[in-house]
Amino acid sequence: MTDASSGNGSGTRSTPPTGSRTPFPAVRLLYAFGFAIAAWFVFWIVIVLAVVQFVAFAINGKVDLDIKNLSFRLVKYLSELLGFITFLRDEQPFPIGPFPQASDTSV
């Protein structure tokens, strides 16, 4: 007979044992507030770049690659910021970590 009490079938528990509790991440909370402010600014910069790109496309009939690459890097950076704030990633984004690079295949 198998033990079905674990629930996930692997036999490991995802919660910490009783009595040991993770301390409140006060420093991470402060970083999250700072990164949230940075995310707000980056979001609006991306919106402005989208409008500029649309106007450039309307005038020239082609997409400006420099604006496209910058927009791609800023969107990746915004993703990193939001990922850190929501605990999806533990690595701190720029300016503590590296700024995202544009990959050659995506743009």
C-alpha positions in Angstrom: 0.0 0.0 0.0 1.2 3.5 -0.8 1.0 6.5 1.4 -1.3 9.0 -0.2 -1.0 11.7 2.5 1.7 13.7 0.7 -0.6 14.9 -2.0 1.9 15.5 -4.7 3.2 12.0 -5.1 6.9 12.8 -4.8 7.0 12.4 -1.0 8.6 15.8 -0.5 7.0 18.7 1.3 7.0 22.2 -0.1 6.2 23.9 3.2 8.8 24.4 5.9 8.7 22.1 8.9 6.6 23.2 11.8 8.4 25.6 14.1 10.9 26.9 11.5 9.7 30.1 9.9 11.3 32.2 7.2 12.0 35.8 8.5 10.2 38.7 6.9 12.2 39.9 3.9 12.3 43.6 4.9 15.3 44.4 2.7 13.6 42.8 -0.3 10.5 44.8 0.4 12.5 48.0 0.2 14.1 46.9 -3.1 10.7 45.9 -4.4 9.4 49.5 -3.7 12.4 51.0 -5.5 12.0 48.6 -8.4 8.3 49.3 -8.6 9.0 53.0 -9.1 11.6 52.1 -11.7 9.0 49.8 -13.4 6.5 52.6 -13.6 9.0 54.9 -15.3 10.2 52.2 -17.7 6.6 51.4 -18.6 5.9 55.0 -19.6 9.2 55.2 -21.5 8.1 52.1 -23.5 4.8 53.8 -24.3 6.5 56.9 -25.5 8.9 54.9 -27.6 5.9 53.0 -29.1 4.4 56.3 -30.2 7.7 57.6 -31.6 8.1 54.3 -33.5 4.6 54.6 -34.9 5.2 58.1 -36.1 8.6 57.2 -37.6 6.9 54.3 -39.4 4.1 56.5 -40.7 6.7 59.0 -42.0 9.4 56.7 -43.3 7.4 53.6 -44.1 9.8 51.4 -42.2 10.6 50.5 -38.6 13.6 52.2 -36.9 15.8 49.4 -35.7 17.5 51.4 -32.9 14.1 52.2 -31.4 13.1 48.6 -31.8 16.1 47.3 -30.1 15.9 49.8 -27.2 12.2 49.0 -26.8 12.9 45.2 -26.7 15.6 45.7 -24.0 13.3 47.9 -22.0 10.5 45.4 -22.2 12.9 42.6 -21.0 14.0 44.9 -18.2 10.4 45.6 -17.2 9.8 41.9 -17.1 12.8 41.4 -14.8 11.6 44.2 -12.5 8.1 42.7 -12.3 9.5 39.2 -11.8 11.6 40.4 -8.9 8.7 42.3 -7.3 6.4 39.3 -7.5 9.0 36.7 -6.3 9.2 35.0 -9.7 13.0 35.6 -9.7 15.6 36.1 -7.0 18.2 37.9 -9.1 18.0 41.6 -8.7 17.6 43.6 -11.9 19.6 46.6 -13.1 21.2 48.7 -11.5 22.3 45.9 -9.1 22.3 43.2 -11.8 23.2 43.5 -15.5 20.9 45.4 -18.0 19.2 43.0 -20.4 20.8 42.5 -23.8 18.9 42.2 -27.0 19.3 38.8 -28.6 20.0 38.7 -32.4 17.1 36.2 -33.2 14.3 38.1 -31.5 14.5 41.5 -33.2 
